[in-house]
Amino acid sequence: MDNRFTDIIQLIKQSRTNAIRAVNAELIDLYWKIGEHVSKKLEESEWGDAVVVELAKYIQQNEPEIKGFSDKNIWRMKQFYEIYKDFPKLSTLLREISWSHNMAIFSRCKTTEEREFCLKLVRQEKYSFRELDRQISTSLFERTMIGNTKLSTALRETNQDLANTFKDSYVFEFLNLPDSHSESELQRGLVRQMKNFILELGKDFLFIGEEYKLQVGNSDFYIDLLFYHRGLQCLEAFELKTDKFKPGHLGQLNFYLESLDRDVKRPNENPSIGVLLCKDKDSEVVEYALSRSLSPTMVSEYKTQLPDKKLLQQKLHELFDNESNKG
């Protein structure tokens, strides 16, 4: 492309983006107003439920070019309004995402907290509808709220905001692995499904390579998976273990981080971070093992099946109840 005209192209693209956003916001506002109108008419007993069907038929017969106003959709607009009418702080978020995203959130999320979490996530990560659907199915909200990610002392003492960067547990249901599998099967599966893997990790992760070669002295060593994180501006080494966490696993990872920082990291980048992914872990053993670790490392577990959402919701309620009792 002729470099003289790139600025014009950017102006056109930005204008199109702004136009799409404006149209979407207007559409969501329309659905809100229709939902509000119907809700109040029914609440004040001016309308009965059958009137909604009559309204849908009236629109279809008199304005056939207007699509999307079936009785089912009108009921959804009413539900949309009633769910959010008492939460004005979410008003802007609702109008920044599409109607299909909104429907997935207000129909599948069970609490206001979860809905707010997902609304912010869609805006931040620019999730497609399928990506959002997957995150709700994997109970991302519950896992994030319950998660008590174990970090080494060195990692906790960094000035980086790690709150939403790492998870205590990861879900790899997309691999379709049997319960008994090898580390090489896990690694090959994650590489083949890299798009889904990064969706689970977070979109700031950039994949560098598998079996990343490190040369130290006369020996060669290989990191299972190496990433770069745009937000943290550092290399991230992932080591995969298909058994339960053992303190000895950290020694190998610490060695890799030292090699990365000495030989691979650039001067403008932050110290490398290590993530040990294990099939299972004892939180107390992890805490003991990380307390004296001098390297910025963390230990997470992974699951190859979708978590039990109801069980996670129960744990989350118990956690909130305990916090309330402490207060």
C-alpha positions as CSV (number, residue, x, y, z in Angstrom):
1,M,0.0,0.0,0.0
2,D,1.2,3.5,-0.9
3,N,2.4,5.0,2.5
4,R,1.0,8.4,1.5
5,F,-2.5,7.2,1.9
6,T,-2.4,5.0,5.1
7,D,-3.6,7.9,7.3
8,I,-6.7,8.2,5.1
9,I,-7.4,4.5,5.3
10,Q,-7.1,4.6,9.1
11,L,-9.6,7.5,9.2
12,I,-12.1,5.6,7.1
13,K,-11.8,2.4,9.2
14,Q,-12.1,4.4,12.4
15,S,-15.2,6.2,11.1
16,R,-16.8,2.8,10.2
17,T,-16.0,1.4,13.6
18,N,-17.6,4.5,15.3
19,A,-20.7,4.2,13.0
20,I,-21.1,0.5,13.9
21,R,-20.8,1.3,17.6
22,A,-23.3,4.1,17.3
23,V,-25.8,1.9,15.5
24,N,-25.4,-0.9,18.1
25,A,-25.9,1.6,21.0
26,E,-29.1,2.9,19.3
27,L,-30.4,-0.6,18.8
28,I,-29.7,-1.7,22.4
29,D,-31.4,1.6,23.5
30,L,-34.4,0.7,21.4
31,Y,-34.7,-2.8,22.9
32,W,-34.4,-1.3,26.3
33,K,-37.3,1.2,25.7
34,I,-39.5,-1.5,24.2
35,G,-38.8,-3.8,27.2
36,E,-39.5,-0.9,29.6
37,H,-42.8,-0.1,27.8
38,V,-44.0,-3.7,27.8
39,S,-42.9,-4.3,31.4
40,K,-44.9,-1.3,32.7
41,K,-48.0,-2.1,30.7
42,L,-48.0,-5.6,32.1
43,E,-47.2,-4.4,35.6
44,E,-50.0,-1.9,35.6
45,S,-52.4,-4.6,34.2
46,E,-53.1,-2.5,31.1
47,W,-51.9,-5.4,29.0
48,G,-52.3,-9.1,29.4
49,D,-49.7,-11.6,28.2
50,A,-51.6,-12.2,25.0
51,V,-51.1,-8.6,24.0
52,V,-47.4,-9.3,23.4
53,V,-48.3,-11.9,20.7
54,E,-50.8,-9.4,19.2
55,L,-48.0,-6.8,19.1
56,A,-45.6,-9.1,17.3
57,K,-48.3,-10.0,14.7
58,Y,-49.2,-6.3,14.3
59,I,-45.6,-5.4,13.5
60,Q,-45.3,-8.3,11.1
61,Q,-48.5,-7.5,9.2
62,N,-48.2,-3.7,9.1
63,E,-44.4,-3.3,8.9
64,P,-43.2,-6.6,7.2
65,E,-39.7,-5.1,6.5
66,I,-39.1,-4.7,10.2
67,K,-37.4,-7.9,11.4
68,G,-36.5,-9.2,14.8
69,F,-39.7,-8.4,16.8
70,S,-41.3,-11.8,17.3
71,D,-43.2,-12.3,20.6
72,K,-40.2,-14.3,21.9
73,N,-37.8,-11.5,21.2
74,I,-40.2,-8.9,22.7
75,W,-40.3,-11.1,25.9
76,R,-36.5,-11.1,25.9
77,M,-36.5,-7.3,25.7
78,K,-38.8,-7.1,28.7
79,Q,-36.5,-9.5,30.6
80,F,-33.5,-7.5,29.6
81,Y,-35.0,-4.3,31.0
82,E,-36.2,-5.9,34.2
83,I,-32.9,-7.5,35.0
84,Y,-30.9,-4.3,34.6
85,K,-33.4,-1.5,35.5
86,D,-32.1,-1.2,39.1
87,F,-28.4,-1.1,38.0
88,P,-27.8,2.1,36.1
89,K,-24.0,1.8,36.5
90,L,-24.2,-1.0,33.9
91,S,-26.1,1.1,31.4
92,T,-23.0,2.1,29.4
93,L,-21.6,-1.4,29.3
94,L,-24.8,-2.8,27.9
95,R,-24.7,-0.5,24.9
96,E,-21.1,-1.3,24.1
97,I,-21.7,-4.9,23.2
98,S,-24.0,-6.6,20.7
99,W,-27.5,-7.8,21.4
100,S,-26.5,-11.5,21.0
101,H,-23.7,-11.0,23.6
102,N,-26.2,-9.2,25.9
103,M,-28.7,-12.1,25.5
104,A,-26.1,-14.7,26.4
105,I,-25.1,-12.7,29.5
106,F,-28.5,-11.8,30.9
107,S,-30.0,-15.3,30.2
108,R,-27.1,-17.5,31.3
109,C,-25.5,-15.5,34.2
110,K,-27.2,-16.0,37.5
111,T,-26.2,-12.9,39.5
112,T,-25.6,-9.2,38.9
113,E,-21.9,-9.7,39.9
114,E,-21.5,-12.4,37.2
115,R,-23.2,-10.3,34.6
116,E,-21.1,-7.2,35.4
117,F,-18.0,-9.4,35.2
118,C,-18.9,-10.8,31.8
119,L,-19.9,-7.4,30.4
120,K,-16.5,-5.9,31.3
121,L,-14.8,-9.0,30.0
122,V,-16.4,-8.8,26.6
123,R,-15.6,-5.1,26.3
124,Q,-12.0,-5.7,27.4
125,E,-11.2,-8.9,25.5
126,K,-13.5,-8.2,22.5
127,Y,-14.8,-11.7,22.7
128,S,-16.8,-13.2,19.8
129,F,-20.2,-14.7,20.8
130,R,-18.7,-18.3,20.7
131,E,-15.8,-17.2,22.9
132,L,-18.1,-15.6,25.4
133,D,-20.4,-18.7,25.4
134,R,-17.4,-20.9,26.1
135,Q,-16.2,-18.7,29.0
136,I,-19.6,-18.9,30.7
137,S,-19.7,-22.7,30.2
138,T,-16.3,-23.1,31.8
139,S,-17.5,-21.1,34.9
140,L,-14.8,-18.4,34.4
141,F,-16.5,-16.0,36.8
142,E,-16.7,-18.6,39.6
143,R,-13.2,-19.8,39.0
144,T,-11.8,-16.2,39.1
145,M,-13.7,-15.3,42.3
146,I,-12.8,-18.6,44.1
147,G,-9.3,-18.8,42.8
148,N,-6.6,-18.5,45.3
149,T,-3.6,-18.4,43.0
150,K,-0.4,-19.4,44.8
151,L,2.5,-17.1,43.8
152,S,6.1,-17.3,44.9
153,T,7.5,-14.5,47.1
154,A,9.4,-13.0,44.3
155,L,6.3,-12.8,42.1
156,R,4.1,-11.3,44.9
157,E,6.7,-8.6,45.4
158,T,6.7,-7.4,41.8
159,N,4.9,-4.2,41.0
160,Q,2.9,-5.9,38.3
161,D,-0.9,-6.2,38.5
162,L,-1.4,-9.9,38.5
163,A,-5.0,-10.1,39.7
164,N,-6.5,-10.9,36.4
165,T,-3.5,-12.3,34.6
166,F,-3.3,-15.8,36.1
167,K,-5.8,-18.4,37.3
168,D,-5.6,-20.9,40.0
169,S,-7.1,-23.5,37.6
170,Y,-7.4,-23.9,33.9
171,V,-9.9,-25.8,31.8
172,F,-8.8,-27.6,28.7
173,E,-12.1,-29.4,27.8
174,F,-11.4,-28.7,24.1
175,L,-8.5,-31.2,24.1
176,N,-10.9,-34.2,24.5
177,L,-8.1,-36.0,26.4
178,P,-8.8,-39.2,28.4
179,D,-8.3,-39.0,32.1
180,S,-5.0,-40.8,31.8
181,H,-2.7,-39.0,29.4
182,S,1.0,-38.2,28.9
183,E,2.8,-34.9,29.1
184,S,3.5,-35.1,25.3
185,E,-0.2,-35.7,24.5
186,L,-1.1,-32.7,26.6
187,Q,1.6,-30.5,25.0
188,R,0.7,-31.6,21.4
189,G,-3.0,-31.0,22.1
190,L,-2.4,-27.5,23.5
191,V,-0.3,-26.6,20.5
192,R,-2.9,-27.9,18.0
193,Q,-5.6,-26.0,19.9
194,M,-3.5,-22.8,20.4
195,K,-6.4,-20.5,19.7
196,N,-8.6,-22.1,22.4
197,F,-5.6,-22.3,24.7
198,I,-4.9,-18.6,24.5
199,L,-8.6,-17.9,25.0
200,E,-8.3,-19.8,28.3
201,L,-5.1,-18.1,29.3
202,G,-6.0,-14.5,28.2
203,K,-5.6,-12.7,24.9
204,D,-2.4,-10.8,26.0
205,F,-0.5,-14.1,25.7
206,L,1.6,-14.4,22.5
207,F,2.8,-17.9,21.7
208,I,6.5,-18.1,20.9
209,G,7.2,-21.8,20.6
210,E,7.1,-25.4,22.0
211,E,10.1,-27.3,23.2
212,Y,11.9,-23.9,23.2
213,K,15.7,-24.6,23.2
214,L,18.0,-23.2,25.9
215,Q,21.8,-23.7,25.7
216,V,23.6,-23.6,29.0
217,G,27.2,-24.6,29.0
218,N,27.5,-27.7,26.8
219,S,24.0,-28.9,27.5
220,D,20.6,-28.3,25.8
221,F,17.4,-27.8,27.7
222,Y,13.8,-27.4,26.4
223,I,10.9,-25.4,27.8
224,D,7.6,-27.1,27.1
225,L,5.8,-23.9,26.0
226,L,7.1,-20.3,25.9
227,F,4.9,-17.2,25.7
228,Y,5.3,-13.5,25.8
229,H,2.8,-11.4,27.7
230,R,2.0,-8.0,26.2
231,G,0.6,-6.5,29.3
232,L,3.4,-7.6,31.7
233,Q,6.0,-7.3,29.0
234,C,7.9,-10.4,29.9
235,L,8.6,-14.0,28.8
236,E,6.5,-16.7,30.4
237,A,7.6,-20.3,30.6
238,F,5.0,-23.0,31.0
239,E,6.0,-26.5,32.3
240,L,3.4,-29.3,32.0
241,K,3.1,-32.0,34.6
242,T,0.4,-34.7,34.3
243,D,0.8,-35.8,37.9
244,K,0.3,-34.2,41.3
245,F,2.5,-31.2,42.2
246,K,5.8,-32.0,43.8
247,P,8.2,-29.4,45.3
248,G,11.0,-30.8,43.1
249,H,9.2,-29.6,40.0
250,L,10.1,-26.0,40.8
251,G,13.8,-26.5,40.5
252,Q,13.7,-27.2,36.8
253,L,11.4,-24.2,36.2
254,N,13.6,-21.9,38.2
255,F,16.6,-23.0,36.1
256,Y,14.7,-22.2,32.9
257,L,13.8,-18.7,34.2
258,E,17.4,-18.0,35.1
259,S,18.5,-19.0,31.6
260,L,15.8,-16.9,29.9
261,D,16.7,-13.8,31.9
262,R,20.4,-14.2,31.2
263,D,20.3,-15.2,27.6
264,V,17.0,-14.4,26.0
265,K,15.3,-11.5,27.8
266,R,15.8,-8.1,26.3
267,P,16.9,-5.1,28.4
268,N,13.5,-3.4,28.2
269,E,11.6,-6.5,29.3
270,N,10.6,-7.5,32.8
271,P,12.0,-10.6,34.5
272,S,10.6,-13.9,33.1
273,I,7.7,-15.7,34.9
274,G,7.3,-19.4,35.3
275,V,3.9,-21.3,35.4
276,L,3.8,-24.9,36.5
277,L,0.7,-26.6,35.2
278,C,-0.1,-29.7,37.2
279,K,-3.0,-32.2,37.0
280,D,-3.5,-31.9,40.7
281,K,-2.0,-30.0,43.7
282,D,-2.2,-29.8,47.4
283,S,-2.5,-26.0,48.2
284,E,-0.6,-26.3,51.4
285,V,2.3,-28.1,49.8
286,V,2.4,-25.5,47.0
287,E,2.4,-22.6,49.6
288,Y,5.3,-24.2,51.5
289,A,7.3,-24.8,48.3
290,L,6.8,-21.3,46.9
291,S,7.5,-19.4,50.2
292,R,11.3,-19.7,49.8
293,S,11.4,-19.6,46.0
294,L,13.5,-16.8,44.7
295,S,12.1,-16.9,41.2
296,P,8.8,-15.3,40.0
297,T,6.8,-18.6,39.7
298,M,3.3,-19.9,40.3
299,V,1.5,-23.2,40.3
300,S,-1.8,-23.9,38.7
301,E,-3.8,-27.0,38.1
302,Y,-5.6,-27.9,34.9
303,K,-8.8,-29.9,34.2
304,T,-9.7,-31.7,31.0
305,Q,-13.5,-31.7,31.7
306,L,-15.9,-28.8,32.2
307,P,-16.2,-27.9,35.9
308,D,-19.5,-28.5,37.8
309,K,-21.0,-24.9,37.7
310,K,-23.5,-25.6,40.5
311,L,-20.7,-26.9,42.8
312,L,-18.6,-23.8,42.1
313,Q,-21.5,-21.5,42.7
314,Q,-22.1,-23.2,46.0
315,K,-18.4,-22.7,47.0
316,L,-18.7,-19.1,45.9
317,H,-21.8,-18.6,48.1
318,E,-19.9,-20.2,51.1
319,L,-17.0,-17.9,50.5
320,F,-19.2,-14.8,50.5
321,D,-21.0,-16.0,53.6
322,N,-17.7,-16.5,55.4
323,E,-16.5,-13.1,54.5
324,S,-19.8,-11.6,55.7
325,N,-19.5,-13.4,59.0
326,K,-16.0,-12.1,59.5
327,G,-17.3,-8.5,58.9
